[in-house]
Amino acid sequence: MTAPLVNRTKAPRHGEERTQLDAWLDFHRDTLIMKCAGLTDDQLRAQSVPPSTLSLLGLVRHMAEVERWWFRRQFDGADVGDLFSTEEDPDYDFNGSVDSDPAADFAAFREEVEAARVTVTGRPLDETFVDRRGTTFDLRWVYLHMIEEYARHNGHADLLRECVDGATGA
């Protein structure tokens, strides 16, 4: 298997806030997948430098977990467990990527992105929720946090991809 190809979303340069947030989040989702495109299973699993277990596949697994956490578990209050992390290994999204099935991991990522889209459909950016610590957030904050999370990890993906096959850019 090689990682899937993707046509990256282009974010509009002007428009309504929700349109902008949706587009920028999709841009960053697509960027992560684009950084994985065309690589073999072994290349996707290639870890950075010890002791780190960071890999492109680990980033895909991590972002699927983060999508689930913020959109479904936190914002929507859905009773769904972790995808990859466990009590024994909270970083299993990264640590378990060395033996995981990339096709299944990319499918899980796509499913979580779609579930996130369904969760927020028709819900206002000002809608709030309270986390387990008693902190109040709104949906707008979740969007902004997710864009920031992807942007940070896409920087990691740039470096990982360059180490794997020398590809840089975009």
C-alpha positions as a Markdown table, in Angstrom:
| # | Residue | x | y | z |
|---|---|---|---|---|
| 1 | Met | 0.0 | 0.0 | 0.0 |
| 2 | Thr | 1.1 | 3.6 | -0.6 |
| 3 | Ala | -0.5 | 6.5 | 1.2 |
| 4 | Pro | -3.4 | 8.1 | -0.6 |
| 5 | Leu | -3.2 | 11.1 | -2.8 |
| 6 | Val | -5.3 | 14.2 | -2.0 |
| 7 | Asn | -6.4 | 17.3 | -3.7 |
| 8 | Arg | -5.7 | 19.9 | -1.0 |
| 9 | Thr | -8.5 | 22.3 | -0.1 |
| 10 | Lys | -7.8 | 26.0 | -1.0 |
| 11 | Ala | -8.9 | 28.4 | 1.7 |
| 12 | Pro | -10.7 | 31.5 | 0.6 |
| 13 | Arg | -9.1 | 34.8 | 1.1 |
| 14 | His | -12.3 | 36.4 | 2.3 |
| 15 | Gly | -15.7 | 35.3 | 3.4 |
| 16 | Glu | -17.8 | 34.4 | 6.4 |
| 17 | Glu | -16.1 | 33.2 | 9.6 |
| 18 | Arg | -17.5 | 29.7 | 9.5 |
| 19 | Thr | -16.6 | 29.3 | 5.8 |
| 20 | Gln | -13.0 | 30.4 | 6.6 |
| 21 | Leu | -12.7 | 28.1 | 9.6 |
| 22 | Asp | -14.0 | 25.1 | 7.8 |
| 23 | Ala | -11.7 | 25.7 | 4.8 |
| 24 | Trp | -8.6 | 26.3 | 6.9 |
| 25 | Leu | -9.2 | 23.2 | 8.9 |
| 26 | Asp | -9.7 | 21.1 | 5.7 |
| 27 | Phe | -6.6 | 22.7 | 4.2 |
| 28 | His | -4.5 | 21.5 | 7.2 |
| 29 | Arg | -6.2 | 18.0 | 7.2 |
| 30 | Asp | -5.4 | 17.7 | 3.5 |
| 31 | Thr | -1.8 | 18.9 | 4.1 |
| 32 | Leu | -1.1 | 16.1 | 6.5 |
| 33 | Ile | -2.4 | 13.5 | 4.1 |
| 34 | Met | -0.5 | 15.1 | 1.3 |
| 35 | Lys | 2.8 | 14.8 | 3.2 |
| 36 | Cys | 2.1 | 11.0 | 3.4 |
| 37 | Ala | 1.1 | 10.6 | -0.3 |
| 38 | Gly | 3.0 | 8.0 | -2.3 |
| 39 | Leu | 4.9 | 6.5 | 0.6 |
| 40 | Thr | 5.1 | 2.8 | 1.4 |
| 41 | Asp | 4.0 | 1.3 | 4.7 |
| 42 | Asp | 7.6 | 1.2 | 5.9 |
| 43 | Gln | 8.2 | 4.8 | 5.0 |
| 44 | Leu | 5.1 | 5.9 | 6.8 |
| 45 | Arg | 6.2 | 4.0 | 9.9 |
| 46 | Ala | 9.8 | 5.4 | 9.8 |
| 47 | Gln | 10.5 | 7.1 | 13.1 |
| 48 | Ser | 12.4 | 10.3 | 13.6 |
| 49 | Val | 15.3 | 10.1 | 16.0 |
| 50 | Pro | 15.5 | 8.2 | 19.3 |
| 51 | Pro | 14.0 | 8.4 | 21.8 |
| 52 | Ser | 11.1 | 9.9 | 19.8 |
| 53 | Thr | 8.6 | 7.6 | 18.2 |
| 54 | Leu | 7.3 | 10.3 | 15.9 |
| 55 | Ser | 6.4 | 9.1 | 12.4 |
| 56 | Leu | 4.1 | 10.3 | 9.6 |
| 57 | Leu | 1.7 | 7.4 | 10.4 |
| 58 | Gly | 1.9 | 8.3 | 14.1 |
| 59 | Leu | 0.8 | 11.8 | 13.2 |
| 60 | Val | -2.1 | 10.5 | 11.2 |
| 61 | Arg | -3.2 | 8.3 | 14.1 |
| 62 | His | -2.6 | 11.2 | 16.6 |
| 63 | Met | -4.7 | 13.6 | 14.6 |
| 64 | Ala | -7.5 | 11.1 | 14.2 |
| 65 | Glu | -7.4 | 10.8 | 18.0 |
| 66 | Val | -7.4 | 14.6 | 18.4 |
| 67 | Glu | -10.4 | 15.0 | 16.0 |
| 68 | Arg | -12.3 | 12.5 | 18.1 |
| 69 | Trp | -11.3 | 14.1 | 21.4 |
| 70 | Trp | -12.2 | 17.7 | 20.6 |
| 71 | Phe | -15.2 | 17.4 | 18.3 |
| 72 | Arg | -17.0 | 14.2 | 19.5 |
| 73 | Arg | -15.9 | 13.6 | 23.1 |
| 74 | Gln | -15.5 | 17.2 | 24.3 |
| 75 | Phe | -17.8 | 19.4 | 22.2 |
| 76 | Asp | -20.5 | 16.8 | 21.6 |
| 77 | Gly | -20.2 | 14.9 | 24.8 |
| 78 | Ala | -20.3 | 11.6 | 22.9 |
| 79 | Asp | -19.5 | 8.4 | 24.9 |
| 80 | Val | -16.8 | 7.1 | 22.6 |
| 81 | Gly | -13.4 | 5.9 | 23.8 |
| 82 | Asp | -9.9 | 6.5 | 22.6 |
| 83 | Leu | -9.0 | 5.3 | 19.2 |
| 84 | Phe | -5.5 | 4.3 | 19.9 |
| 85 | Ser | -4.4 | 5.5 | 23.3 |
| 86 | Thr | -4.7 | 3.3 | 26.4 |
| 87 | Glu | -4.3 | 3.8 | 30.1 |
| 88 | Glu | -1.1 | 1.7 | 29.9 |
| 89 | Asp | 0.2 | 3.8 | 27.0 |
| 90 | Pro | -1.4 | 7.2 | 26.5 |
| 91 | Asp | 1.0 | 7.8 | 23.5 |
| 92 | Tyr | 0.0 | 4.6 | 21.7 |
| 93 | Asp | -1.2 | 6.7 | 18.8 |
| 94 | Phe | 2.5 | 7.3 | 18.1 |
| 95 | Asn | 4.1 | 4.3 | 19.8 |
| 96 | Gly | 1.8 | 1.7 | 18.1 |
| 97 | Ser | 2.3 | 3.0 | 14.6 |
| 98 | Val | 5.4 | 0.8 | 14.1 |
| 99 | Asp | 3.2 | -2.3 | 13.9 |
| 100 | Ser | -0.1 | -0.8 | 12.7 |
| 101 | Asp | -1.9 | -1.2 | 9.4 |
| 102 | Pro | -1.6 | 2.1 | 7.5 |
| 103 | Ala | -4.8 | 1.5 | 5.4 |
| 104 | Ala | -6.8 | 1.0 | 8.6 |
| 105 | Asp | -5.2 | 4.1 | 10.2 |
| 106 | Phe | -6.0 | 6.3 | 7.2 |
| 107 | Ala | -9.5 | 4.9 | 7.2 |
| 108 | Ala | -9.9 | 5.8 | 10.9 |
| 109 | Phe | -8.6 | 9.3 | 10.2 |
| 110 | Arg | -11.1 | 9.8 | 7.4 |
| 111 | Glu | -13.9 | 8.4 | 9.6 |
| 112 | Glu | -13.0 | 10.8 | 12.4 |
| 113 | Val | -12.9 | 13.8 | 10.1 |
| 114 | Glu | -16.3 | 12.9 | 8.7 |
| 115 | Ala | -17.7 | 12.4 | 12.2 |
| 116 | Ala | -16.4 | 15.8 | 13.2 |
| 117 | Arg | -18.1 | 17.4 | 10.2 |
| 118 | Val | -21.4 | 15.7 | 11.1 |
| 119 | Thr | -21.0 | 16.8 | 14.7 |
| 120 | Val | -20.6 | 20.5 | 13.9 |
| 121 | Thr | -23.2 | 20.7 | 11.1 |
| 122 | Gly | -25.8 | 23.3 | 12.0 |
| 123 | Arg | -24.2 | 24.2 | 15.3 |
| 124 | Pro | -23.2 | 27.7 | 16.0 |
| 125 | Leu | -19.6 | 28.7 | 16.7 |
| 126 | Asp | -20.8 | 30.3 | 20.0 |
| 127 | Glu | -22.2 | 27.0 | 21.3 |
| 128 | Thr | -20.3 | 26.1 | 24.5 |
| 129 | Phe | -19.4 | 23.0 | 26.5 |
| 130 | Val | -17.7 | 22.5 | 29.8 |
| 131 | Asp | -14.8 | 20.0 | 30.1 |
| 132 | Arg | -14.2 | 17.6 | 32.9 |
| 133 | Arg | -12.1 | 20.3 | 34.8 |
| 134 | Gly | -15.0 | 22.8 | 34.6 |
| 135 | Thr | -13.5 | 25.0 | 31.9 |
| 136 | Thr | -16.0 | 26.4 | 29.4 |
| 137 | Phe | -15.1 | 26.4 | 25.7 |
| 138 | Asp | -17.0 | 27.3 | 22.5 |
| 139 | Leu | -17.0 | 25.6 | 19.1 |
| 140 | Arg | -15.0 | 28.5 | 17.7 |
| 141 | Trp | -12.2 | 27.8 | 20.1 |
| 142 | Val | -12.2 | 24.1 | 19.1 |
| 143 | Tyr | -11.8 | 25.1 | 15.4 |
| 144 | Leu | -8.9 | 27.5 | 16.2 |
| 145 | His | -7.2 | 24.9 | 18.4 |
| 146 | Met | -7.5 | 22.2 | 15.7 |
| 147 | Ile | -6.1 | 24.5 | 13.0 |
| 148 | Glu | -3.2 | 25.3 | 15.4 |
| 149 | Glu | -2.7 | 21.6 | 16.2 |
| 150 | Tyr | -2.6 | 20.6 | 12.6 |
| 151 | Ala | -0.3 | 23.5 | 11.7 |
| 152 | Arg | 2.2 | 22.5 | 14.4 |
| 153 | His | 2.2 | 18.8 | 13.4 |
| 154 | Asn | 2.3 | 19.6 | 9.7 |
| 155 | Gly | 5.7 | 21.2 | 10.5 |
| 156 | His | 6.8 | 17.9 | 12.0 |
| 157 | Ala | 5.4 | 16.1 | 8.9 |
| 158 | Asp | 7.6 | 18.4 | 6.7 |
| 159 | Leu | 10.7 | 17.3 | 8.5 |
| 160 | Leu | 9.7 | 13.6 | 8.6 |
| 161 | Arg | 8.9 | 13.6 | 4.9 |
| 162 | Glu | 12.2 | 15.2 | 4.1 |
| 163 | Cys | 14.1 | 12.5 | 6.1 |
| 164 | Val | 12.2 | 9.7 | 4.4 |
| 165 | Asp | 12.7 | 10.7 | 0.7 |
| 166 | Gly | 14.0 | 14.3 | 0.5 |
| 167 | Ala | 10.6 | 15.8 | -0.6 |
| 168 | Thr | 10.1 | 19.3 | 0.7 |
| 169 | Gly | 7.7 | 22.1 | 0.1 |
| 170 | Ala | 4.0 | 22.9 | 0.1 |
